[in-house]
Amino acid sequence: MVNYSERMTSILALIFVLAGIAPLTGCMTTTVTSRSGFEVPTEAPKTRGVTRLIFAGDVQPVVRISPHYPDKEFKREREGRVVIEFTILATGQIGQLRLIESSGEDFAEAAGMAMRGVLFQPGYAGQTLRVEAQFLILRAGASG
């Protein structure tokens, strides 16, 4: 029988995945059985993908979204980096994106999708900034 804590952890993990809050690749998976409802796997994944956006300068967004690790690249355990230049619109949203550097098309697409959800204070309108998207593989037991 699954205890209450394990069941709640499983339910929250499922909600996060369905809501798109947690990346689907490399994170905890949840299985459903007819007898007990939700069960948490006994073993953590050996590797997981970690992504982040790093904004250059003092101007930081009020809302930021981490990029989704591209499934194909995660399965290959390939890390990547993308640098994008962008302009802040009067609404605080991101204007046109300009790709400066990329480790691959899948990484560039994932970074561009994440940038669509970034929001700045409207007072920064017209400023051109750069962001670096990092896609890292963390291995269980690895130090660093």
Secondary structure, DSSP 8 states (H G I E B T S, - for coil): ---HHHHHHHHHHHHHHHHT-S-SSSS---EEETTTEEE--SS--SEEEEEEEEE-SS---SB-------HHHHHTT--EEEEEEEEE-TTSBEEEEEEEEES-HHHHHHHHHHHTT-B--GGGTT-EEEEEEEEEEEETT---
